[in-house]
């Protein structure tokens, strides 16, 4: 047992808890997600990250997903630009200034 005495007279206690072995990951994968907004399908909607594992029913396991601040690299292919107005693949100058 852990017993903590604070300077203001308060006390806190904590009983020991068993930490289970980590659950083994069976499969880790990503999948493209296509989202439809106002009838328009966005082909580059994003990706979902999924984990498959077997959670032992006789244990109380807790799972936590944490994504640290990251730097993501977006690489464009101007020769594969799809114009949604004309419904055609067109060349697009991706280096052009937006101002």
N, C-alpha and C positions, 0 to 999 in steps of 0.2 A: 504494500500500500504506500502511496505517495501522499505525504501530508505537507501542505504549504501554509506557513503563517505569514500574513502581510503586516506591514507596519501600522496599518489602521485597525488592527485587531481581528480582521476577518481571517477565516481559515478555509482552505479548499482541500478536498481529498480526492484521490483518484485510485481506483482499484485496477489491478493488472488485467489486461485483455490479451487473449490469444490472437496472434496474427497468422492468418492462413497463408499457405503457399500461393503464389500468384497462379491464377487460372491460365492454362496454356491457350495461346491464340491458335485457332485452327486455320483461319484464313483471314488475310488482310487484303482488301482490294478497293479500287475506286470505280465509279460508274458515272458516265455522263448523265446529267439530268437536263431534260428539255422542258422548259416552262412555256406555257401558252398564256399570253397576256392580250386581252381584248381581241381574241381570235387570231392573233399573229403568233407563230411559233418562232421562238428565239433559238436558233440552232446552236448558239454558243452560250447557253444558259449557265453552265457550270458543271461541277463534279461533286459527287457525294463520296465520302470515305466511309467504308463499312468494315466491321470486324465480326467474324463468326467465332464463337467459342462455346464450350459446354460449361454451363454454370451448375456446379454440384448443388442439388436440392437440399442436402443435409447441412449446408454451410450458409452463413450470412455473409455474402460477398458484396463489396461496394466497388463501383467502377467510376473512374473519373477521367474525362478527356480534357486535356489542357493543350492549347495551341499557343506557343510562345510567339511574341512579335517576330514576324518573318519578312523576308524580302522575296517577292515573287517576280519572276522574269516572264514577261509577255513577249513572245516572238511573233511578229506578224509576217504574213506572206502576201505581199501586195499583188502577186500574180494570181492569187486565189480569192480575191475579193469578190463577194457575191452581192450584187446590187439588188436589193429587195423591190425596188420600184420597177426595174426592167426585167427582173427575174433572170439575169444573165451574169456570167462570170466576166469580170472586167479587170483591167489593170488599173491600179490606183496608186498615186504618189503618196506614200505614207510618211515621207519626210517633209512634206509641205507644212509651212507655218500656219497656225490657226488664226493668226491676227489679221 
